[in-house]
Amino acid sequence: MSERLLVLVRHGQSEWNLKNLFTGWKDPDLTELGVKEATEAGRKLKAQGLVFDVAYTSVLTRAQHTLDLILGELDQKGLPTSKDLALNERDYGDLSGLNKDDARKKWGEDQVLIWRRSYDVPPPGGESLKDTLARALPYYVQEILPGVLNGKRTLVAAHGNSLRALIMVLEKLSPEGILKRELATGVPIIYRLNADSTVASKLDLAG
Ligand SMILES: O=C(O)[C@@H](CO)OP(=O)(O)O
């Protein structure tokens, strides 16, 4: 029986994570720490004995660089990889490039938390998590999931909010449940799916 393996990993720390800036569709690369985190993610996956058949990532540098570093650790450089903006970070609109603490001072803690973590309130000019889900989920269902169900061992390197959108569906989280869900940089989450695409098991490789 095939194992229906799906691994999700958020990119390592980016230059704008370090500077505490809203990033969205802006395209900073990884920091030195981000490179270490991505390399460590690859080591952890290798230690689990995992091998992949296919990978997916966004069109943004920080996710692609993370994937490259993981595949390097796995001795799987050259793995068939699809890059699609459906997996991009949520578009932060007018907040992109602003400092998150400055934004809290200007609009208040509560409003900024709503923009960052609520399900359906978009930041000005940007995407809500619901909007992000509306483009990430069809891509998952049409492009990624059929392969997983057919036994293609699948690695997805993407972003905090595009992955939160997919995790909301995979783990059947409510809009309230997803509000509290944070994804650490460079921490792989290993899912094994049932034939009906529900989650059979989950292993978070934090720590
Ligand atoms: O700035 C961003 O694009 C994201 C991820 O770093 O931030 P947040 O955690 O606020 O959604």
Boltz pocket constraint, residues with backbone or C-beta under 6 A from the ligand:
constraints:
  - pocket:
      binder: B
      contacts: [[A, 17], [A, 21], [A, 22], [A, 23], [A, 24], [A, 25], [A, 89], [A, 90], [A, 92], [A, 116], [A, 160], [A, 161]]
      max_distance: 6.0
